Amino acid sequence: MGHPVERESGAAAGFELPPGQRLQRGWPVTHYGPVPKFRPERWEFRVFGATADGDKHTWNHEEFTALPYTTVVADLHCVTKFSMIGAEWGGVPARAILDLAPPALDVTHVMVWAEYGFSSNLRLADFASDRTIFATHKDGELLTAEHGFPVRLIVPHLYAWKGPKWVRGVEYMTADRRGFWEERGYHNIGDPWKEQRYSYQEQPGDGPEL
């Protein structure tokens, strides 16, 4: 577990933190529910929903780890107000998944699904960012189970809850709907630079139409 530390302002330290965030030394373990047991023989990553060809696309663990690998140096901003700066995330870029299993033309959002039915919704543009990555490594080391092994999603420009641990697939959607935490009072978009923490802060157009 890491320990929060108060330091000089972001500008003085050579970087900037989103409003309300504090610099974190180390990487706290934060998640809802138990840590799932990884069973490689049963593990499958799937893309489904409104795909361009109408089919479901799947990769077993060996196939997924053979997909194009890249690294992204990016911060992680947790809605609990800690920020971890300058981590190197390695894994499969979201763009590679979009190229291998293209969405239909009318797809506007995705739902990222993880173990135990956990879900997080994203606008397609956020998912398609060049910096969005299905991370398998941090700083050159495999993720630990507590931090999301074998795969967690990192969306650097959004709060960390928008990138679930233990990801198992992506659903393409032609309309938005809320994921697990979004249904429980968290902001539908989750931009840390706008401090979009909770649903009561949403403006017209931020969330799904009722």
Phi and psi restraints in degrees (value plus and minus 20) as a CYANA .aco file:
   2 GLY   PHI    -108.5   -68.5
   2 GLY   PSI     152.7   192.7
   3 HIS   PHI    -145.2  -105.2
   3 HIS   PSI     102.5   142.5
   4 PRO   PHI     -81.4   -41.4
   4 PRO   PSI     119.6   159.6
   5 VAL   PHI    -151.4  -111.4
   5 VAL   PSI     117.8   157.8
   6 GLU   PHI    -107.9   -67.9
   6 GLU   PSI     110.2   150.2
   7 ARG   PHI    -151.3  -111.3
   7 ARG   PSI    -196.3  -156.3
   8 GLU   PHI     -81.8   -41.8
   8 GLU   PSI     147.0   187.0
   9 SER   PHI     -78.3   -38.3
   9 SER   PSI     139.3   179.3
  10 GLY   PHI     -78.3   -38.3
  10 GLY   PSI     -60.7   -20.7
  11 ALA   PHI     -83.2   -43.2
  11 ALA   PSI     -61.8   -21.8
  12 ALA   PHI     -88.1   -48.1
  12 ALA   PSI     -52.7   -12.7
  13 ALA   PHI    -104.8   -64.8
  13 ALA   PSI     -24.9    15.1
  14 GLY   PHI      74.6   114.6
  14 GLY   PSI     -11.5    28.5
  15 PHE   PHI    -169.6  -129.6
  15 PHE   PSI     148.8   188.8
  16 GLU   PHI    -140.8  -100.8
  16 GLU   PSI     116.1   156.1
  17 LEU   PHI    -122.0   -82.0
  17 LEU   PSI     128.9   168.9
  18 PRO   PHI     -81.3   -41.3
  18 PRO   PSI     139.0   179.0
  19 PRO   PHI     -78.9   -38.9
  19 PRO   PSI     117.8   157.8
  20 GLY   PHI      62.0   102.0
  20 GLY   PSI     -20.3    19.7
  21 GLN   PHI    -117.0   -77.0
  21 GLN   PSI     134.8   174.8
  22 ARG   PHI    -144.7  -104.7
  22 ARG   PSI     131.0   171.0
  23 LEU   PHI     -91.8   -51.8
  23 LEU   PSI     117.3   157.3
  24 GLN   PHI    -134.1   -94.1
  24 GLN   PSI     109.8   149.8
  25 ARG   PHI    -115.8   -75.8
  25 ARG   PSI     107.3   147.3
  26 GLY   PHI      66.5   106.5
  26 GLY   PSI    -193.9  -153.9
  27 TRP   PHI    -154.8  -114.8
  27 TRP   PSI      78.5   118.5
  28 PRO   PHI     -83.9   -43.9
  28 PRO   PSI     130.6   170.6
  29 VAL   PHI    -111.6   -71.6
  29 VAL   PSI      95.3   135.3
  30 THR   PHI    -154.1  -114.1
  30 THR   PSI     103.8   143.8
  31 HIS   PHI    -187.5  -147.5
  31 HIS   PSI     147.4   187.4
  32 TYR   PHI    -122.9   -82.9
  32 TYR   PSI     107.9   147.9
  33 GLY   PHI      67.6   107.6
  33 GLY   PSI    -198.4  -158.4
  34 PRO   PHI     -97.7   -57.7
  34 PRO   PSI     143.9   183.9
  35 VAL   PHI    -101.0   -61.0
  35 VAL   PSI     102.4   142.4
  36 PRO   PHI     -91.3   -51.3
  36 PRO   PSI     131.8   171.8
  37 LYS   PHI    -105.0   -65.0
  37 LYS   PSI     108.8   148.8
  38 PHE   PHI    -103.1   -63.1
  38 PHE   PSI     103.4   143.4
  39 ARG   PHI    -140.0  -100.0
  39 ARG   PSI      76.9   116.9
  40 PRO   PHI     -79.0   -39.0
  40 PRO   PSI     -52.1   -12.1
  41 GLU   PHI     -90.5   -50.5
  41 GLU   PSI     -38.7     1.3
  42 ARG   PHI    -126.7   -86.7
  42 ARG   PSI     -30.0    10.0
  43 TRP   PHI     -93.2   -53.2
  43 TRP   PSI     118.2   158.2
  44 GLU   PHI    -168.4  -128.4
  44 GLU   PSI     116.7   156.7
  45 PHE   PHI    -125.7   -85.7
  45 PHE   PSI     108.2   148.2
  46 ARG   PHI    -150.7  -110.7
  46 ARG   PSI     128.0   168.0
  47 VAL   PHI    -139.4   -99.4
  47 VAL   PSI     106.5   146.5
  48 PHE   PHI    -167.9  -127.9
  48 PHE   PSI    -193.0  -153.0
  49 GLY   PHI      71.0   111.0
  49 GLY   PSI    -157.5  -117.5
  50 ALA   PHI    -105.7   -65.7
  50 ALA   PSI      48.2    88.2
  51 THR   PHI     -98.1   -58.1
  51 THR   PSI     137.6   177.6
  52 ALA   PHI     -82.1   -42.1
  52 ALA   PSI     -55.7   -15.7
  53 ASP   PHI    -117.1   -77.1
  53 ASP   PSI     -20.2    19.8
  54 GLY   PHI      58.9    98.9
  54 GLY   PSI     -17.9    22.1
  55 ASP   PHI    -122.8   -82.8
  55 ASP   PSI     141.6   181.6
  56 LYS   PHI    -109.9   -69.9
  56 LYS   PSI     119.8   159.8
  57 HIS   PHI    -135.5   -95.5
  57 HIS   PSI     113.1   153.1
  58 THR   PHI    -154.8  -114.8
  58 THR   PSI     130.6   170.6
  59 TRP   PHI    -155.4  -115.4
  59 TRP   PSI     113.2   153.2
  60 ASN   PHI     -98.3   -58.3
  60 ASN   PSI     159.7   199.7
  61 HIS   PHI     -84.1   -44.1
  61 HIS   PSI     -61.8   -21.8
  62 GLU   PHI     -83.0   -43.0
  62 GLU   PSI     -62.8   -22.8
  63 GLU   PHI     -86.8   -46.8
  63 GLU   PSI     -59.8   -19.8
  64 PHE   PHI     -85.2   -45.2
  64 PHE   PSI     -62.8   -22.8
  65 THR   PHI     -90.1   -50.1
  65 THR   PSI     -33.4     6.6
  66 ALA   PHI    -109.7   -69.7
  66 ALA   PSI     -24.1    15.9
  67 LEU   PHI     -90.3   -50.3
  67 LEU   PSI     143.8   183.8
  68 PRO   PHI     -71.8   -31.8
  68 PRO   PSI     114.6   154.6
  69 TYR   PHI    -132.2   -92.2
  69 TYR   PSI     117.0   157.0
  70 THR   PHI    -163.1  -123.1
  70 THR   PSI     151.5   191.5
  71 THR   PHI    -146.2  -106.2
  71 THR   PSI     128.6   168.6
  72 VAL   PHI    -155.5  -115.5
  72 VAL   PSI     106.7   146.7
  73 VAL   PHI    -112.0   -72.0
  73 VAL   PSI      97.6   137.6
  74 ALA   PHI    -174.8  -134.8
  74 ALA   PSI     134.2   174.2
  75 ASP   PHI    -103.2   -63.2
  75 ASP   PSI     141.6   181.6
  76 LEU   PHI    -147.4  -107.4
  76 LEU   PSI     100.7   140.7
  77 HIS   PHI    -132.9   -92.9
  77 HIS   PSI      92.7   132.7
  78 CYS   PHI    -109.7   -69.7
  78 CYS   PSI     122.2   162.2
  79 VAL   PHI     -84.9   -44.9
  79 VAL   PSI     -37.9     2.1
  80 THR   PHI     -96.4   -56.4
  80 THR   PSI     -14.5    25.5
  81 LYS   PHI      70.7   110.7
  81 LYS   PSI      -7.5    32.5
  82 PHE   PHI    -123.7   -83.7
  82 PHE   PSI     129.8   169.8
  83 SER   PHI    -147.9  -107.9
  83 SER   PSI     112.2   152.2
  84 MET   PHI    -127.0   -87.0
  84 MET   PSI     104.4   144.4
  85 ILE   PHI    -124.1   -84.1
  85 ILE   PSI     115.8   155.8
  86 GLY   PHI      50.4    90.4
  86 GLY   PSI      11.0    51.0
  87 ALA   PHI     -95.3   -55.3
  87 ALA   PSI     129.1   169.1
  88 GLU   PHI    -120.8   -80.8
  88 GLU   PSI      96.0   136.0
  89 TRP   PHI    -121.9   -81.9
  89 TRP   PSI     111.5   151.5
  90 GLY   PHI    -138.8   -98.8
  90 GLY   PSI     120.9   160.9
  91 GLY   PHI     144.7   184.7
  91 GLY   PSI    -173.4  -133.4
  92 VAL   PHI    -117.1   -77.1
  92 VAL   PSI     100.2   140.2
  93 PRO   PHI     -85.5   -45.5
  93 PRO   PSI     123.9   163.9
  94 ALA   PHI     -78.7   -38.7
  94 ALA   PSI     -52.5   -12.5
  95 ARG   PHI     -80.5   -40.5
  95 ARG   PSI     -53.1   -13.1
  96 ALA   PHI     -84.8   -44.8
  96 ALA   PSI     -59.9   -19.9
  97 ILE   PHI     -85.0   -45.0
  97 ILE   PSI     -61.8   -21.8
  98 LEU   PHI     -84.0   -44.0
  98 LEU   PSI     -54.3   -14.3
  99 ASP   PHI     -92.9   -52.9
  99 ASP   PSI     -59.9   -19.9
 100 LEU   PHI     -96.9   -56.9
 100 LEU   PSI     -52.1   -12.1
 101 ALA   PHI    -153.4  -113.4
 101 ALA   PSI      57.5    97.5
 102 PRO   PHI     -83.7   -43.7
 102 PRO   PSI     125.7   165.7
 103 PRO   PHI    -100.1   -60.1
 103 PRO   PSI     139.1   179.1
 104 ALA   PHI     -84.2   -44.2
 104 ALA   PSI     140.4   180.4
 105 LEU   PHI     -83.6   -43.6
 105 LEU   PSI     -46.0    -6.0
 106 ASP   PHI    -115.4   -75.4
 106 ASP   PSI      -9.3    30.7
 107 VAL   PHI     -92.5   -52.5
 107 VAL   PSI     112.4   152.4
 108 THR   PHI    -138.9   -98.9
 108 THR   PSI     -41.8    -1.8
 109 HIS   PHI    -164.2  -124.2
 109 HIS   PSI     143.8   183.8
 110 VAL   PHI    -148.5  -108.5
 110 VAL   PSI     134.7   174.7
 111 MET   PHI    -134.4   -94.4
 111 MET   PSI     101.8   141.8
 112 VAL   PHI    -113.3   -73.3
 112 VAL   PSI     103.4   143.4
 113 TRP   PHI    -125.2   -85.2
 113 TRP   PSI     121.5   161.5
 114 ALA   PHI    -151.7  -111.7
 114 ALA   PSI    -197.6  -157.6
 115 GLU   PHI     -76.2   -36.2
 115 GLU   PSI     134.0   174.0
 116 TYR   PHI      43.4    83.4
 116 TYR   PSI      -1.3    38.7
 117 GLY   PHI      57.4    97.4
 117 GLY   PSI      -8.7    31.3
 118 PHE   PHI     -85.9   -45.9
 118 PHE   PSI     125.6   165.6
 119 SER   PHI    -165.9  -125.9
 119 SER   PSI     135.2   175.2
 120 SER   PHI    -166.7  -126.7
 120 SER   PSI     109.2   149.2
 121 ASN   PHI    -113.5   -73.5
 121 ASN   PSI     126.3   166.3
 122 LEU   PHI    -160.3  -120.3
 122 LEU   PSI     126.1   166.1
 123 ARG   PHI     -85.7   -45.7
 123 ARG   PSI     126.2   166.2
 124 LEU   PHI     -77.8   -37.8
 124 LEU   PSI     -58.7   -18.7
 125 ALA   PHI     -82.6   -42.6
 125 ALA   PSI     -56.6   -16.6
 126 ASP   PHI     -88.7   -48.7
 126 ASP   PSI     -62.5   -22.5
 127 PHE   PHI     -84.1   -44.1
 127 PHE   PSI     -57.0   -17.0
 128 ALA   PHI    -102.3   -62.3
 128 ALA   PSI     -20.1    19.9
 129 SER   PHI     -76.0   -36.0
 129 SER   PSI     124.2   164.2
 130 ASP   PHI     -82.9   -42.9
 130 ASP   PSI     -35.9     4.1
 131 ARG   PHI    -122.2   -82.2
 131 ARG   PSI     -22.2    17.8
 132 THR   PHI     -99.9   -59.9
 132 THR   PSI     109.4   149.4
 133 ILE   PHI    -163.5  -123.5
 133 ILE   PSI     118.4   158.4
 134 PHE   PHI    -103.6   -63.6
 134 PHE   PSI      75.0   115.0
 135 ALA   PHI     -99.8   -59.8
 135 ALA   PSI     114.7   154.7
 136 THR   PHI    -134.1   -94.1
 136 THR   PSI     -36.4     3.6
 137 HIS   PHI    -154.1  -114.1
 137 HIS   PSI     132.3   172.3
 138 LYS   PHI    -151.4  -111.4
 138 LYS   PSI     106.7   146.7
 139 ASP   PHI      31.9    71.9
 139 ASP   PSI      20.6    60.6
 140 GLY   PHI      62.5   102.5
 140 GLY   PSI     -21.5    18.5
 141 GLU   PHI    -133.8   -93.8
 141 GLU   PSI     125.2   165.2
 142 LEU   PHI     -77.2   -37.2
 142 LEU   PSI     122.6   162.6
 143 LEU   PHI     -79.3   -39.3
 143 LEU   PSI     127.1   167.1
 144 THR   PHI    -101.8   -61.8
 144 THR   PSI     143.8   183.8
 145 ALA   PHI     -78.8   -38.8
 145 ALA   PSI     -60.3   -20.3
 146 GLU   PHI     -85.8   -45.8
 146 GLU   PSI     -45.5    -5.5
 147 HIS   PHI    -121.9   -81.9
 147 HIS   PSI      -8.6    31.4
 148 GLY   PHI      97.3   137.3
 148 GLY   PSI     -17.9    22.1
 149 PHE   PHI     -73.0   -33.0
 149 PHE   PSI     116.5   156.5
 150 PRO   PHI    -109.8   -69.8
 150 PRO   PSI     -37.5     2.5
 151 VAL   PHI    -165.5  -125.5
 151 VAL   PSI     111.9   151.9
 152 ARG   PHI    -151.0  -111.0
 152 ARG   PSI     132.0   172.0
 153 LEU   PHI    -111.2   -71.2
 153 LEU   PSI     115.5   155.5
 154 ILE   PHI    -137.9   -97.9
 154 ILE   PSI     100.8   140.8
 155 VAL   PHI    -140.7  -100.7
 155 VAL   PSI      68.6   108.6
 156 PRO   PHI     -77.6   -37.6
 156 PRO   PSI     -50.2   -10.2
 157 HIS   PHI    -108.2   -68.2
 157 HIS   PSI     -17.0    23.0
 158 LEU   PHI    -142.5  -102.5
 158 LEU   PSI     144.1   184.1
 159 TYR   PHI     -78.5   -38.5
 159 TYR   PSI     132.4   172.4
 160 ALA   PHI     -84.2   -44.2
 160 ALA   PSI     -45.5    -5.5
 161 TRP   PHI     -85.7   -45.7
 161 TRP   PSI     -39.5     0.5
 162 LYS   PHI     -92.3   -52.3
 162 LYS   PSI     -31.9     8.1
 163 GLY   PHI    -133.9   -93.9
 163 GLY   PSI      74.6   114.6
 164 PRO   PHI     -87.8   -47.8
 164 PRO   PSI     135.0   175.0
 165 LYS   PHI    -100.9   -60.9
 165 LYS   PSI     142.3   182.3
 166 TRP   PHI      34.7    74.7
 166 TRP   PSI      26.8    66.8
 167 VAL   PHI     -88.0   -48.0
 167 VAL   PSI     121.6   161.6
 168 ARG   PHI    -143.3  -103.3
 168 ARG   PSI     -29.4    10.6
 169 GLY   PHI     151.9   191.9
 169 GLY   PSI     156.3   196.3
 170 VAL   PHI    -153.5  -113.5
 170 VAL   PSI     112.7   152.7
 171 GLU   PHI    -128.4   -88.4
 171 GLU   PSI     105.2   145.2
 172 TYR   PHI    -103.8   -63.8
 172 TYR   PSI     114.5   154.5
 173 MET   PHI    -149.0  -109.0
 173 MET   PSI     124.2   164.2
 174 THR   PHI    -114.8   -74.8
 174 THR   PSI     -19.5    20.5
 175 ALA   PHI    -172.0  -132.0
 175 ALA   PSI     132.5   172.5
 176 ASP   PHI     -97.3   -57.3
 176 ASP   PSI     128.2   168.2
 177 ARG   PHI    -169.9  -129.9
 177 ARG   PSI     134.3   174.3
 178 ARG   PHI     -98.2   -58.2
 178 ARG   PSI     126.2   166.2
 179 GLY   PHI    -109.3   -69.3
 179 GLY   PSI    -183.7  -143.7
 180 PHE   PHI     -78.4   -38.4
 180 PHE   PSI     -78.1   -38.1
 181 TRP   PHI     -95.1   -55.1
 181 TRP   PSI     -48.7    -8.7
 182 GLU   PHI     -86.1   -46.1
 182 GLU   PSI     -52.9   -12.9
 183 GLU   PHI     -93.4   -53.4
 183 GLU   PSI     -33.7     6.3
 184 ARG   PHI    -131.3   -91.3
 184 ARG   PSI       5.7    45.7
 185 GLY   PHI      83.2   123.2
 185 GLY   PSI     -17.6    22.4
 186 TYR   PHI    -111.2   -71.2
 186 TYR   PSI     135.8   175.8
 187 HIS   PHI     -81.9   -41.9
 187 HIS   PSI     122.4   162.4
 188 ASN   PHI     -90.1   -50.1
 188 ASN   PSI     -46.2    -6.2
 189 ILE   PHI    -122.0   -82.0
 189 ILE   PSI     -74.9   -34.9
 190 GLY   PHI      61.8   101.8
 190 GLY   PSI      23.9    63.9
 191 ASP   PHI    -103.9   -63.9
 191 ASP   PSI      94.9   134.9
 192 PRO   PHI     -87.6   -47.6
 192 PRO   PSI     -47.2    -7.2
 193 TRP   PHI     -93.6   -53.6
 193 TRP   PSI     -40.6    -0.6
 194 LYS   PHI    -120.7   -80.7
 194 LYS   PSI     -17.0    23.0
 195 GLU   PHI      32.6    72.6
 195 GLU   PSI      28.7    68.7
 196 GLN   PHI    -106.7   -66.7
 196 GLN   PSI      60.5   100.5
 197 ARG   PHI    -110.9   -70.9
 197 ARG   PSI     -63.0   -23.0
 198 TYR   PHI    -146.9  -106.9
 198 TYR   PSI     135.3   175.3
 199 SER   PHI     -83.8   -43.8
 199 SER   PSI     -47.2    -7.2
 200 TYR   PHI     -87.6   -47.6
 200 TYR   PSI     -34.4     5.6
 201 GLN   PHI    -105.6   -65.6
 201 GLN   PSI     -25.9    14.1
 202 GLU   PHI     -85.7   -45.7
 202 GLU   PSI     122.5   162.5
 203 GLN   PHI    -122.4   -82.4
 203 GLN   PSI     142.6   182.6
 204 PRO   PHI     -72.0   -32.0
 204 PRO   PSI     109.8   149.8
 205 GLY   PHI      74.6   114.6
 205 GLY   PSI     -31.0     9.0
 206 ASP   PHI     -95.0   -55.0
 206 ASP   PSI     -49.9    -9.9
 207 GLY   PHI    -140.7  -100.7
 207 GLY   PSI     153.9   193.9
 208 PRO   PHI     -81.6   -41.6
 208 PRO   PSI     128.2   168.2
 209 GLU   PHI     -89.3   -49.3
 209 GLU   PSI     119.3   159.3
